[in-house]
Amino acid sequence: MTQAASKVAVEEVGDARDQQPYPDKPAASEQRGYPLASVAGASLVAVVVAVAVVAAGRGQPVFITSPAASSTTTSIESGVFTSGDASVSKKPDQAFLYAGVASQQTTASAAQSDLASKAAKLIARVKALGVADKDLNTGSYSVGPTYTPGGETVNGYRASEQLQVTWHDVNTVGKALDAIVQEGGATNVGASFGLADPKSAQAEARTLAIADARSRAQAMASAAGVRLGSVIRVSDLSSSGLPSARFNVGAAAPAATQLPVGELTVTVTVEVDFAIA
């Protein structure tokens, strides 16, 4: 390690007593018995010395910040810090169907009663398609007033119920929606596609993303003239949400409803920190 010399410029100032408005009156610092150090209004300057040294036998820089007012030093750990990302495409193997019915009546009880009849018919048709109880859920249910265009007078009540169905055959989603609307009486329907086991696709993409990060880090280390060491830290920066294809069909047309399945893309982004060997 080489030694560095630093120069400190010191500007001498005149006796502070020459600047006192009353020469015979001692300065405040002299009244307390302290030696006079600077003129009134002068600011103290903290000197920070940044020294770059090269670790013996390793060849990479280590930066040390040394405040003049402190005897401690802070060392910035060396390493190669990078990120990687990867995507995998999978055909959906699960679908979610959404089917709803509604009723508009002059009273809340009438709207609720009419809705109950419509919902019972819809549920019966859904179950007739082979849907198990565990795959049939209520997405939403509401009863509330409706108002005139001015928004001041209640002119009736509206009740609605939305069902969510887990459908395990993605190739028959269109036929199922047709049956739900045409025979079940649903007035609004929709569908989305997903993966029954999304974690498997995420794990595959994560492995590829880490390999991508390592490849980038190796290129950076080679360009910097150092050898890549072991992994220090790995972070998954991906969001928890999973992709899905969503379709809003409304009331199905007389022609058969067709919903192409396609593929879903699962993307994972990671951050990986490597040591320098």
Backbone as CSV, one residue per row, in Angstrom:
resi,resn,N_x,N_y,N_z,CA_x,CA_y,CA_z,C_x,C_y,C_z
1,MET,0.855,-1.183,0.000,0.000,0.000,0.000,0.900,1.246,0.000
2,THR,0.575,2.205,-0.841,1.362,3.427,-0.896,0.800,4.432,0.054
3,GLN,1.636,5.345,0.464,1.211,6.371,1.400,0.872,7.640,0.628
4,ALA,-0.191,8.306,1.044,-0.599,9.542,0.386,-0.481,10.683,1.366
5,ALA,0.028,11.781,0.890,0.165,12.978,1.737,-0.882,13.981,1.321
6,SER,-1.470,14.630,2.269,-2.494,15.635,1.958,-2.048,16.968,2.532
7,LYS,-2.424,18.018,1.842,-2.080,19.365,2.276,-3.312,20.049,2.830
8,VAL,-3.139,20.707,3.880,-4.226,21.446,4.492,-3.831,22.916,4.517
9,ALA,-4.637,23.724,3.881,-4.363,25.152,3.839,-4.992,25.806,5.043
10,VAL,-4.195,26.558,5.764,-4.662,27.218,6.974,-4.522,28.715,6.787
11,GLU,-5.586,29.398,6.939,-5.569,30.855,6.814,-5.584,31.475,8.189
12,GLU,-4.550,32.213,8.466,-4.471,32.861,9.762,-5.376,34.078,9.779
13,VAL,-6.005,34.282,10.882,-6.905,35.423,11.036,-6.376,36.315,12.150
14,GLY,-6.808,37.553,12.103,-6.378,38.488,13.124,-7.017,38.227,14.453
15,ASP,-6.532,38.903,15.452,-7.070,38.754,16.795,-8.523,39.179,16.800
16,ALA,-9.373,38.318,17.319,-10.802,38.605,17.334,-11.117,39.861,18.128
17,ARG,-10.253,40.209,19.054,-10.533,41.393,19.867,-10.469,42.675,19.047
18,ASP,-9.758,42.618,17.895,-9.720,43.798,17.032,-11.064,44.025,16.377
19,GLN,-11.914,42.996,16.356,-13.201,43.136,15.691,-14.322,43.344,16.689
20,GLN,-14.034,43.384,17.989,-15.055,43.609,18.993,-15.488,45.071,18.944
21,PRO,-16.788,45.336,19.081,-17.248,46.734,19.094,-16.712,47.518,20.292
22,TYR,-16.387,46.830,21.365,-15.822,47.486,22.546,-14.494,46.826,22.854
23,PRO,-13.401,47.452,22.481,-12.084,46.824,22.654,-11.788,46.442,24.085
24,ASP,-12.281,47.208,25.054,-11.930,46.921,26.437,-12.703,45.725,26.978
25,LYS,-13.760,45.321,26.246,-14.567,44.202,26.739,-14.029,42.908,26.170
26,PRO,-13.644,41.952,27.016,-13.075,40.694,26.512,-14.107,39.897,25.731
27,ALA,-13.611,39.106,24.808,-14.496,38.235,24.012,-15.149,37.204,24.916
28,ALA,-16.286,36.693,24.425,-17.032,35.720,25.243,-16.200,34.502,25.545
29,SER,-15.360,34.100,24.587,-14.553,32.908,24.827,-13.508,33.164,25.883
30,GLU,-12.997,34.393,25.956,-12.008,34.705,26.984,-12.675,34.823,28.356
31,GLN,-13.930,35.278,28.400,-14.595,35.383,29.692,-14.758,34.015,30.324
32,ARG,-14.888,32.954,29.497,-15.069,31.611,30.040,-13.737,30.915,30.258
33,GLY,-12.645,31.576,29.917,-11.342,30.992,30.148,-10.872,30.114,29.018
34,TYR,-11.549,30.185,27.814,-11.149,29.348,26.701,-10.287,30.167,25.749
35,PRO,-9.319,29.534,25.095,-8.495,30.265,24.129,-9.324,30.625,22.913
36,LEU,-8.983,31.761,22.324,-9.692,32.237,21.146,-9.291,31.372,19.957
37,ALA,-10.281,30.776,19.210,-9.971,29.849,18.122,-10.318,30.421,16.768
38,SER,-11.314,31.262,16.664,-11.692,31.768,15.340,-12.442,33.060,15.488
39,VAL,-12.596,33.784,14.407,-13.335,35.040,14.427,-14.807,34.730,14.512
40,ALA,-15.595,35.735,14.982,-17.043,35.549,15.070,-17.602,35.365,13.676
41,GLY,-18.513,34.366,13.519,-19.152,34.106,12.227,-18.420,33.114,11.366
42,ALA,-17.181,32.713,11.724,-16.449,31.725,10.918,-17.057,30.354,11.143
43,SER,-17.168,29.533,10.105,-17.773,28.196,10.227,-16.700,27.144,10.280
44,LEU,-17.001,26.072,11.042,-16.086,24.945,11.123,-16.251,24.099,9.873
45,VAL,-15.183,23.587,9.376,-15.212,22.769,8.154,-14.738,21.371,8.498
46,ALA,-15.601,20.386,8.220,-15.219,18.995,8.429,-14.575,18.485,7.160
47,VAL,-13.441,17.877,7.322,-12.681,17.391,6.174,-12.895,15.896,6.061
48,VAL,-13.334,15.473,4.910,-13.545,14.060,4.657,-12.531,13.616,3.615
49,VAL,-11.788,12.608,3.958,-10.741,12.115,3.071,-11.163,10.762,2.541
50,ALA,-11.261,10.653,1.249,-11.612,9.378,0.628,-10.351,8.762,0.069
51,VAL,-10.056,7.580,0.509,-8.830,6.906,0.109,-9.173,5.637,-0.626
52,ALA,-8.605,5.446,-1.780,-8.802,4.207,-2.525,-7.536,3.390,-2.414
53,VAL,-7.664,2.195,-1.945,-6.511,1.320,-1.810,-6.785,0.047,-2.553
54,VAL,-5.789,-0.657,-2.896,-5.926,-1.928,-3.583,-5.523,-3.039,-2.624
55,ALA,-6.444,-3.964,-2.384,-6.162,-5.058,-1.466,-5.049,-5.916,-2.040
56,ALA,-4.086,-6.251,-1.190,-2.917,-7.001,-1.638,-3.331,-8.355,-2.179
57,GLY,-2.867,-8.646,-3.397,-3.081,-9.950,-3.988,-4.467,-10.153,-4.563
58,ARG,-5.434,-9.192,-4.437,-6.783,-9.413,-4.917,-7.097,-8.554,-6.131
59,GLY,-6.552,-7.380,-6.218,-6.667,-6.611,-7.430,-7.939,-5.807,-7.587
60,GLN,-8.894,-5.841,-6.637,-10.092,-5.037,-6.784,-10.059,-3.881,-5.782
61,PRO,-10.674,-2.731,-6.148,-10.616,-1.558,-5.265,-11.550,-1.692,-4.074
62,VAL,-11.072,-1.199,-2.946,-11.887,-1.121,-1.747,-11.911,0.339,-1.334
63,PHE,-13.092,0.929,-1.235,-13.197,2.344,-0.955,-13.471,2.562,0.523
64,ILE,-12.706,3.463,1.092,-12.810,3.745,2.522,-13.091,5.231,2.704
65,THR,-14.118,5.552,3.457,-14.437,6.945,3.755,-14.051,7.231,5.197
66,SER,-13.234,8.253,5.388,-12.726,8.542,6.729,-13.013,9.980,7.114
67,PRO,-14.049,10.242,7.906,-14.299,11.602,8.387,-13.181,12.055,9.321
68,ALA,-12.760,13.304,9.186,-11.667,13.826,10.004,-12.051,13.860,11.478
69,ALA,-13.372,14.001,11.733,-13.805,14.107,13.121,-13.993,12.759,13.785
70,SER,-13.805,11.662,13.041,-14.023,10.342,13.605,-12.854,9.444,13.268
71,SER,-12.529,8.537,14.176,-11.411,7.632,13.957,-11.856,6.349,13.284
72,THR,-13.213,6.159,13.110,-13.717,4.933,12.499,-13.735,5.079,10.991
73,THR,-13.613,3.966,10.278,-13.656,3.967,8.819,-14.749,3.028,8.355
74,THR,-15.361,3.335,7.215,-16.422,2.523,6.647,-15.939,1.907,5.353
75,SER,-16.006,0.592,5.233,-15.550,-0.107,4.045,-16.734,-0.578,3.223
76,ILE,-16.740,-0.304,1.923,-17.795,-0.741,1.029,-17.423,-2.107,0.476
77,GLU,-18.253,-3.115,0.746,-17.937,-4.465,0.327,-17.966,-4.578,-1.188
78,SER,-16.967,-5.218,-1.742,-16.894,-5.382,-3.187,-17.725,-6.571,-3.615
79,GLY,-18.188,-6.554,-4.855,-18.995,-7.640,-5.373,-19.542,-7.308,-6.745
80,VAL,-20.272,-8.232,-7.316,-20.942,-8.044,-8.597,-22.439,-8.194,-8.346
81,PHE,-23.185,-7.139,-8.592,-24.609,-7.111,-8.297,-25.385,-6.978,-9.599
82,THR,-26.273,-7.908,-9.857,-26.996,-7.895,-11.126,-28.394,-8.474,-10.948
83,SER,-29.150,-8.480,-12.031,-30.504,-9.043,-12.021,-30.679,-9.943,-13.234
84,GLY,-31.697,-10.769,-13.194,-31.999,-11.659,-14.302,-33.495,-11.856,-14.413
85,ASP,-33.963,-12.165,-15.599,-35.383,-12.416,-15.783,-35.582,-13.529,-16.804
86,ALA,-36.712,-14.174,-16.724,-37.032,-15.267,-17.631,-38.538,-15.458,-17.672
87,SER,-39.011,-15.980,-18.780,-40.437,-16.241,-18.962,-40.640,-17.654,-19.484
88,VAL,-41.717,-18.284,-19.050,-42.117,-19.591,-19.567,-43.585,-19.501,-19.965
89,SER,-43.940,-20.171,-21.044,-45.317,-20.165,-21.541,-45.950,-21.528,-21.299
90,LYS,-47.166,-21.494,-20.775,-47.893,-22.719,-20.476,-49.327,-22.609,-20.994
91,LYS,-49.858,-23.719,-21.469,-51.257,-23.739,-21.866,-52.123,-23.803,-20.607
92,PRO,-53.132,-22.956,-20.486,-54.005,-23.001,-19.308,-54.655,-24.375,-19.169
93,ASP,-54.779,-24.828,-17.950,-55.433,-26.111,-17.693,-56.634,-25.959,-16.758
94,GLN,-57.054,-24.707,-16.551,-58.181,-24.442,-15.655,-58.867,-23.152,-16.093
95,ALA,-60.180,-23.111,-15.939,-60.927,-21.909,-16.296,-61.846,-21.521,-15.145
96,PHE,-62.196,-20.245,-15.121,-63.142,-19.729,-14.133,-64.283,-19.075,-14.901
97,LEU,-65.484,-19.552,-14.640,-66.671,-19.009,-15.292,-67.402,-18.099,-14.319
98,TYR,-67.928,-16.989,-14.839,-68.674,-16.040,-14.020,-70.065,-15.900,-14.624
99,ALA,-71.091,-16.118,-13.814,-72.466,-16.047,-14.298,-73.320,-15.310,-13.288
100,GLY,-74.120,-14.375,-13.780,-74.938,-13.578,-12.879,-76.370,-13.432,-13.345
101,VAL,-77.247,-13.194,-12.385,-78.656,-12.897,-12.657,-79.033,-11.678,-11.830
102,ALA,-80.096,-10.980,-12.283,-80.523,-9.765,-11.594,-82.030,-9.619,-11.708
103,SER,-82.580,-8.794,-10.815,-84.022,-8.533,-10.828,-84.282,-7.086,-10.444
104,GLN,-85.195,-6.454,-11.155,-85.587,-5.068,-10.878,-87.077,-5.059,-10.526
105,GLN,-87.395,-4.625,-9.292,-88.780,-4.614,-8.825,-89.057,-3.315,-8.064
106,THR,-90.352,-3.120,-7.747,-90.736,-1.886,-7.054,-90.389,-1.903,-5.573
107,THR,-90.262,-3.079,-4.992,-89.895,-3.186,-3.576,-88.670,-4.089,-3.441
108,ALA,-87.976,-3.918,-2.331,-86.779,-4.716,-2.095,-87.136,-6.187,-1.923
109,SER,-88.212,-6.462,-1.206,-88.589,-7.862,-0.971,-88.978,-8.551,-2.274
110,ALA,-89.658,-7.825,-3.156,-90.045,-8.409,-4.440,-88.819,-8.688,-5.295
111,ALA,-87.874,-7.772,-5.288,-86.641,-7.962,-6.055,-85.849,-9.147,-5.518
112,GLN,-85.793,-9.260,-4.220,-85.059,-10.353,-3.597,-85.717,-11.699,-3.878
113,SER,-87.038,-11.742,-3.816,-87.760,-12.983,-4.075,-87.607,-13.432,-5.529
114,ASP,-87.711,-12.477,-6.436,-87.557,-12.805,-7.855,-86.131,-13.267,-8.146
115,LEU,-85.178,-12.634,-7.516,-83.779,-13.033,-7.708,-83.549,-14.447,-7.208
116,ALA,-84.151,-14.800,-6.089,-83.970,-16.136,-5.533,-84.428,-17.204,-6.517
117,SER,-85.538,-16.953,-7.217,-86.033,-17.914,-8.206,-85.072,-18.033,-9.381
118,LYS,-84.576,-16.903,-9.859,-83.651,-16.909,-10.992,-82.329,-17.573,-10.613
119,ALA,-81.841,-17.302,-9.400,-80.573,-17.887,-8.964,-80.706,-19.392,-8.788
120,ALA,-81.845,-19.850,-8.294,-82.055,-21.287,-8.113,-82.016,-22.008,-9.461
121,LYS,-82.626,-21.414,-10.472,-82.606,-22.002,-11.814,-81.183,-22.051,-12.369
122,LEU,-80.439,-20.968,-12.159,-79.065,-20.905,-12.656,-78.184,-21.934,-11.966
123,ILE,-78.295,-22.015,-10.652,-77.471,-22.956,-9.892,-77.777,-24.393,-10.301
124,ALA,-79.053,-24.687,-10.503,-79.426,-26.046,-10.911,-78.810,-26.393,-12.266
125,ARG,-78.787,-25.427,-13.181,-78.220,-25.706,-14.506,-76.708,-25.876,-14.417
126,VAL,-76.079,-25.095,-13.588,-74.624,-25.211,-13.426,-74.268,-26.584,-12.864
127,LYS,-74.983,-27.019,-11.863,-74.699,-28.325,-11.267,-74.995,-29.463,-12.250
128,ALA,-75.991,-29.255,-13.127,-76.313,-30.275,-14.126,-75.167,-30.454,-15.127
129,LEU,-74.288,-29.486,-15.223,-73.126,-29.583,-16.111,-72.004,-30.415,-15.484
130,GLY,-72.225,-30.879,-14.256,-71.226,-31.705,-13.590,-70.313,-30.946,-12.649
131,VAL,-70.684,-29.732,-12.280,-69.856,-28.919,-11.379,-70.062,-29.378,-9.938
132,ALA,-68.980,-29.692,-9.252,-69.054,-30.119,-7.856,-69.314,-28.919,-6.952
133,ASP,-69.852,-29.187,-5.769,-70.165,-28.105,-4.828,-68.921,-27.282,-4.482
134,LYS,-67.773,-27.937,-4.374,-66.552,-27.213,-3.996,-66.089,-26.255,-5.095
135,ASP,-66.581,-26.459,-6.325,-66.176,-25.604,-7.444,-67.200,-24.524,-7.755
136,LEU,-68.216,-24.384,-6.910,-69.261,-23.373,-7.121,-69.273,-22.417,-5.935
137,ASN,-69.038,-21.153,-6.209,-68.963,-20.135,-5.151,-69.799,-18.914,-5.522
138,THR,-70.220,-18.180,-4.491,-70.910,-16.909,-4.711,-69.868,-15.801,-4.797
139,GLY,-69.836,-15.141,-5.951,-68.876,-14.041,-6.117,-69.369,-12.755,-5.487
140,SER,-70.653,-12.463,-5.632,-71.226,-11.256,-5.035,-72.739,-11.394,-4.952
141,TYR,-73.316,-10.644,-4.010,-74.770,-10.624,-3.827,-75.142,-9.250,-3.280
142,SER,-76.157,-8.623,-3.865,-76.538,-7.294,-3.390,-78.006,-7.009,-3.665
143,VAL,-78.603,-6.203,-2.789,-79.965,-5.686,-2.964,-79.907,-4.211,-2.590
144,GLY,-80.390,-3.338,-3.468,-80.324,-1.917,-3.170,-81.281,-1.106,-4.008
145,PRO,-81.515,0.145,-3.611,-82.474,1.003,-4.336,-81.889,1.521,-5.644
146,THR,-82.779,1.835,-6.555,-82.417,2.536,-7.789,-83.111,3.894,-7.756
147,TYR,-82.588,4.852,-8.519,-83.081,6.226,-8.417,-83.478,6.771,-9.786
148,THR,-84.269,7.810,-9.735,-84.657,8.521,-10.947,-83.438,9.203,-11.533
149,PRO,-83.503,9.646,-12.783,-82.343,10.308,-13.402,-81.779,11.461,-12.583
150,GLY,-82.627,12.158,-11.819,-82.129,13.251,-10.993,-81.376,12.779,-9.770
151,GLY,-81.550,11.517,-9.395,-80.820,10.954,-8.272,-81.399,11.287,-6.916
152,GLU,-82.638,11.816,-6.876,-83.221,12.218,-5.597,-84.342,11.299,-5.128
153,THR,-84.979,10.609,-6.058,-86.152,9.800,-5.714,-85.902,8.336,-6.016
154,VAL,-86.250,7.479,-5.069,-86.140,6.032,-5.270,-87.275,5.578,-6.183
155,ASN,-86.930,4.901,-7.259,-87.960,4.421,-8.185,-88.027,2.903,-8.266
156,GLY,-87.310,2.198,-7.387,-87.362,0.750,-7.394,-86.176,0.154,-6.654
157,TYR,-86.068,-1.157,-6.782,-84.975,-1.867,-6.107,-84.402,-2.910,-7.053
158,ARG,-83.113,-3.078,-6.971,-82.428,-4.034,-7.836,-81.667,-5.039,-6.981
159,ALA,-81.836,-6.308,-7.307,-81.121,-7.381,-6.609,-80.298,-8.136,-7.645
160,SER,-79.075,-8.524,-7.275,-78.212,-9.241,-8.214,-77.365,-10.261,-7.467
161,GLU,-77.011,-11.312,-8.173,-76.165,-12.365,-7.615,-75.208,-12.844,-8.698
162,GLN,-73.944,-12.995,-8.326,-72.912,-13.435,-9.257,-72.292,-14.725,-8.736
163,LEU,-72.217,-15.730,-9.600,-71.612,-17.006,-9.248,-70.251,-17.153,-9.908
164,GLN,-69.354,-17.851,-9.246,-68.047,-18.174,-9.817,-67.897,-19.686,-9.852
165,VAL,-67.557,-20.202,-11.016,-67.471,-21.643,-11.222,-66.054,-22.003,-11.660
166,THR,-65.442,-22.955,-10.992,-64.153,-23.488,-11.433,-64.423,-24.599,-12.439
167,TRP,-63.895,-24.408,-13.646,-64.161,-25.335,-14.750,-62.844,-25.998,-15.148
168,HIS,-62.817,-27.320,-15.167,-61.565,-28.042,-15.341,-61.279,-28.487,-16.775
169,ASP,-62.168,-28.222,-17.706,-61.936,-28.562,-19.106,-61.930,-27.274,-19.929
170,VAL,-60.743,-26.763,-20.222,-60.650,-25.470,-20.909,-61.174,-25.523,-22.330
171,ASN,-61.313,-26.701,-22.902,-61.761,-26.821,-24.295,-63.279,-26.773,-24.439
172,THR,-64.011,-26.801,-23.333,-65.482,-26.767,-23.402,-66.067,-25.548,-22.696
173,VAL,-65.253,-24.522,-22.513,-65.724,-23.327,-21.814,-66.857,-22.660,-22.583
174,GLY,-66.733,-22.538,-23.897,-67.767,-21.897,-24.697,-69.114,-22.598,-24.584
175,LYS,-69.123,-23.931,-24.671,-70.363,-24.698,-24.546,-70.985,-24.517,-23.169
176,ALA,-70.149,-24.471,-22.146,-70.668,-24.293,-20.787,-71.332,-22.928,-20.635
177,LEU,-70.732,-21.905,-21.198,-71.322,-20.565,-21.113,-72.647,-20.500,-21.863
178,ASP,-72.709,-21.142,-23.016,-73.964,-21.163,-23.769,-75.080,-21.790,-22.948
179,ALA,-74.767,-22.906,-22.286,-75.777,-23.592,-21.481,-76.207,-22.740,-20.293
180,ILE,-75.261,-22.052,-19.677,-75.562,-21.224,-18.507,-76.483,-20.069,-18.884
181,VAL,-76.273,-19.490,-20.063,-77.101,-18.365,-20.488,-78.435,-18.836,-21.056
182,GLN,-78.377,-19.755,-22.000,-79.582,-20.149,-22.726,-80.523,-21.024,-21.897
183,GLU,-79.960,-21.802,-20.985,-80.797,-22.695,-20.198,-80.824,-22.339,-18.708
184,GLY,-79.803,-21.614,-18.281,-79.754,-21.238,-16.868,-80.286,-19.862,-16.594
185,GLY,-80.498,-19.065,-17.645,-81.073,-17.737,-17.471,-80.087,-16.663,-17.038
186,ALA,-78.799,-16.922,-17.118,-77.811,-15.900,-16.731,-77.878,-14.715,-17.679
187,THR,-77.814,-13.519,-17.134,-77.883,-12.309,-17.958,-76.520,-11.684,-18.201
188,ASN,-75.514,-12.096,-17.471,-74.145,-11.659,-17.754,-73.189,-12.775,-17.370
189,VAL,-72.252,-13.070,-18.244,-71.303,-14.158,-18.017,-69.911,-13.714,-18.445
190,GLY,-68.922,-14.423,-17.960,-67.537,-14.148,-18.328,-66.683,-15.361,-18.038
191,ALA,-65.460,-15.320,-18.486,-64.564,-16.457,-18.268,-63.129,-15.975,-18.229
192,SER,-62.303,-16.697,-17.497,-60.864,-16.443,-17.470,-60.147,-17.775,-17.382
193,PHE,-58.892,-17.787,-17.855,-58.103,-19.014,-17.865,-56.904,-18.862,-16.940
194,GLY,-56.498,-19.976,-16.352,-55.353,-19.952,-15.452,-54.690,-21.305,-15.369
195,LEU,-53.798,-21.425,-14.380,-53.057,-22.665,-14.158,-53.454,-23.260,-12.813
196,ALA,-53.692,-24.564,-12.818,-54.044,-25.240,-11.578,-52.868,-25.256,-10.608
197,ASP,-51.643,-25.321,-11.138,-50.434,-25.325,-10.301,-49.483,-24.245,-10.792
198,PRO,-49.757,-22.978,-10.487,-48.907,-21.888,-10.975,-47.498,-21.901,-10.390
199,LYS,-47.321,-22.475,-9.189,-46.008,-22.472,-8.554,-44.988,-23.270,-9.352
200,SER,-45.441,-24.307,-10.034,-44.520,-25.098,-10.847,-43.947,-24.265,-11.979
201,ALA,-44.803,-23.492,-12.652,-44.327,-22.623,-13.739,-43.440,-21.509,-13.194
202,GLN,-43.784,-20.988,-12.028,-42.971,-19.937,-11.420,-41.583,-20.465,-11.052
203,ALA,-41.511,-21.688,-10.515,-40.227,-22.278,-10.137,-39.355,-22.481,-11.373
204,GLU,-39.968,-22.914,-12.464,-39.212,-23.101,-13.708,-38.663,-21.772,-14.209
205,ALA,-39.488,-20.744,-14.198,-39.043,-19.426,-14.654,-37.991,-18.848,-13.715
206,ARG,-38.118,-19.110,-12.416,-37.147,-18.586,-11.450,-35.764,-19.198,-11.660
207,THR,-35.734,-20.498,-11.942,-34.451,-21.160,-12.213,-33.771,-20.546,-13.431
208,LEU,-34.545,-20.282,-14.461,-33.996,-19.667,-15.671,-33.549,-18.228,-15.405
209,ALA,-34.283,-17.514,-14.554,-33.937,-16.130,-14.246,-32.615,-16.047,-13.476
210,ILE,-32.407,-16.975,-12.545,-31.152,-16.992,-11.787,-29.984,-17.327,-12.713
211,ALA,-30.201,-18.242,-13.657,-29.159,-18.561,-14.630,-28.845,-17.348,-15.496
212,ASP,-29.866,-16.578,-15.829,-29.660,-15.353,-16.609,-28.847,-14.335,-15.822
213,ALA,-29.143,-14.209,-14.526,-28.391,-13.281,-13.677,-26.931,-13.714,-13.557
214,ARG,-26.689,-15.010,-13.431,-25.313,-15.500,-13.338,-24.540,-15.226,-14.632
215,SER,-25.211,-15.403,-15.760,-24.560,-15.140,-17.042,-24.177,-13.671,-17.167
216,ARG,-25.065,-12.793,-16.755,-24.772,-11.361,-16.799,-23.621,-11.013,-15.852
217,ALA,-23.656,-11.591,-14.647,-22.614,-11.310,-13.656,-21.258,-11.804,-14.154
218,GLN,-21.228,-12.968,-14.809,-19.971,-13.497,-15.325,-19.401,-12.578,-16.399
219,ALA,-20.282,-12.052,-17.242,-19.816,-11.122,-18.276,-19.269,-9.841,-17.653
220,MET,-19.914,-9.359,-16.611,-19.453,-8.150,-15.932,-18.112,-8.393,-15.245
221,ALA,-17.972,-9.556,-14.596,-16.716,-9.871,-13.909,-15.565,-10.003,-14.901
222,SER,-15.823,-10.635,-16.027,-14.773,-10.785,-17.046,-14.348,-9.434,-17.586
223,ALA,-15.308,-8.563,-17.818,-14.983,-7.231,-18.326,-14.191,-6.424,-17.305
224,ALA,-14.447,-6.672,-16.016,-13.747,-5.931,-14.960,-12.415,-6.576,-14.579
225,GLY,-12.136,-7.765,-15.126,-10.865,-8.427,-14.825,-10.826,-9.092,-13.471
226,VAL,-11.967,-9.552,-12.969,-12.006,-10.247,-11.679,-12.694,-11.598,-11.871
227,ARG,-12.585,-12.463,-10.849,-13.226,-13.763,-10.895,-14.493,-13.747,-10.045
228,LEU,-15.546,-14.335,-10.577,-16.829,-14.357,-9.888,-16.797,-15.358,-8.740
229,GLY,-17.281,-14.922,-7.585,-17.298,-15.777,-6.413,-18.670,-16.385,-6.171
230,SER,-18.941,-16.754,-4.921,-20.199,-17.404,-4.560,-21.323,-16.383,-4.446
231,VAL,-22.557,-16.899,-4.424,-23.735,-16.046,-4.303,-23.850,-15.522,-2.876
232,ILE,-24.068,-14.226,-2.745,-24.231,-13.595,-1.436,-25.707,-13.488,-1.069
233,ARG,-26.518,-13.103,-2.045,-27.935,-12.848,-1.761,-28.742,-13.027,-3.039
234,VAL,-29.963,-13.551,-2.900,-30.892,-13.695,-4.025,-32.247,-13.147,-3.598
235,SER,-32.841,-12.291,-4.433,-34.160,-11.730,-4.141,-35.067,-11.937,-5.346
236,ASP,-36.304,-12.337,-5.077,-37.310,-12.487,-6.128,-38.104,-11.186,-6.197
237,LEU,-38.009,-10.493,-7.325,-38.663,-9.196,-7.481,-40.003,-9.305,-8.199
238,SER,-40.458,-10.517,-8.462,-41.700,-10.710,-9.219,-42.907,-10.349,-8.365
239,SER,-43.956,-9.886,-9.021,-45.211,-9.620,-8.327,-45.918,-10.937,-8.069
240,SER,-46.801,-10.941,-7.085,-47.482,-12.175,-6.710,-48.635,-12.527,-7.640
241,GLY,-49.093,-11.546,-8.438,-50.222,-11.795,-9.341,-49.844,-12.731,-10.475
242,LEU,-50.789,-13.539,-10.892,-50.577,-14.467,-11.989,-51.347,-14.011,-13.213
243,PRO,-50.807,-14.232,-14.411,-51.514,-13.816,-15.620,-52.757,-14.647,-15.845
244,SER,-53.758,-14.058,-16.463,-54.972,-14.781,-16.814,-55.599,-14.135,-18.037
245,ALA,-56.247,-14.937,-18.834,-56.961,-14.429,-20.000,-58.430,-14.282,-19.613
246,ARG,-58.986,-13.075,-19.746,-60.354,-12.808,-19.284,-61.246,-12.448,-20.472
247,PHE,-62.445,-13.027,-20.503,-63.406,-12.754,-21.557,-64.734,-12.399,-20.919
248,ASN,-65.354,-11.318,-21.383,-66.699,-10.959,-20.965,-67.624,-11.225,-22.147
249,VAL,-68.513,-12.169,-21.956,-69.327,-12.633,-23.072,-70.691,-11.951,-23.106
250,GLY,-71.233,-11.591,-21.963,-72.583,-11.059,-21.928,-73.568,-12.189,-22.181
251,ALA,-74.724,-11.875,-22.733,-75.693,-12.920,-23.084,-75.223,-13.591,-24.362
252,ALA,-75.041,-14.886,-24.298,-74.483,-15.602,-25.426,-75.385,-15.508,-26.650
253,ALA,-74.766,-15.378,-27.814,-75.505,-15.312,-29.069,-76.002,-16.703,-29.445
254,PRO,-76.963,-16.792,-30.380,-77.457,-18.104,-30.796,-76.349,-19.015,-31.324
255,ALA,-75.361,-18.443,-31.996,-74.243,-19.246,-32.480,-73.408,-19.705,-31.294
256,ALA,-72.714,-20.836,-31.466,-71.910,-21.391,-30.376,-70.784,-20.429,-30.013
257,THR,-70.597,-20.223,-28.729,-69.532,-19.343,-28.235,-68.186,-20.053,-28.322
258,GLN,-67.189,-19.375,-28.879,-65.853,-19.939,-29.008,-64.854,-19.045,-28.276
259,LEU,-64.061,-19.665,-27.418,-63.046,-18.932,-26.653,-61.699,-19.633,-26.827
260,PRO,-60.854,-19.151,-27.730,-59.528,-19.755,-27.897,-58.733,-19.696,-26.593
261,VAL,-58.070,-20.785,-26.273,-57.363,-20.885,-24.997,-55.991,-20.219,-25.059
262,GLY,-55.209,-20.540,-26.095,-53.880,-19.948,-26.224,-52.931,-20.394,-25.121
263,GLU,-52.015,-19.498,-24.741,-51.033,-19.784,-23.697,-50.928,-18.619,-22.730
264,LEU,-50.508,-18.924,-21.518,-50.229,-17.913,-20.508,-48.720,-17.820,-20.312
265,THR,-48.214,-16.612,-20.135,-46.785,-16.392,-19.926,-46.525,-16.024,-18.473
266,VAL,-45.665,-16.792,-17.837,-45.272,-16.535,-16.447,-43.854,-15.962,-16.458
267,THR,-43.685,-14.765,-15.913,-42.388,-14.075,-15.913,-41.887,-13.889,-14.483
268,VAL,-40.600,-14.162,-14.287,-39.973,-13.999,-12.973,-38.723,-13.134,-13.129
269,THR,-38.549,-12.189,-12.219,-37.355,-11.337,-12.180,-36.665,-11.508,-10.830
270,VAL,-35.360,-11.731,-10.852,-34.596,-11.910,-9.623,-33.426,-10.933,-9.572
271,GLU,-32.963,-10.677,-8.375,-31.743,-9.878,-8.153,-30.756,-10.768,-7.416
272,VAL,-29.546,-10.890,-7.959,-28.543,-11.782,-7.391,-27.248,-11.001,-7.148
273,ASP,-26.695,-11.149,-5.962,-25.413,-10.522,-5.600,-24.352,-11.601,-5.478
274,PHE,-23.210,-11.391,-6.150,-22.113,-12.339,-6.121,-20.906,-11.693,-5.446
275,ALA,-20.148,-12.516,-4.740,-18.873,-12.059,-4.195,-17.815,-12.118,-5.288
276,ILE,-16.690,-11.461,-5.058,-15.552,-11.539,-5.960,-14.548,-12.514,-5.371
277,ALA,-14.197,-13.536,-6.158,-13.303,-14.570,-5.654,-11.884,-14.028,-5.460
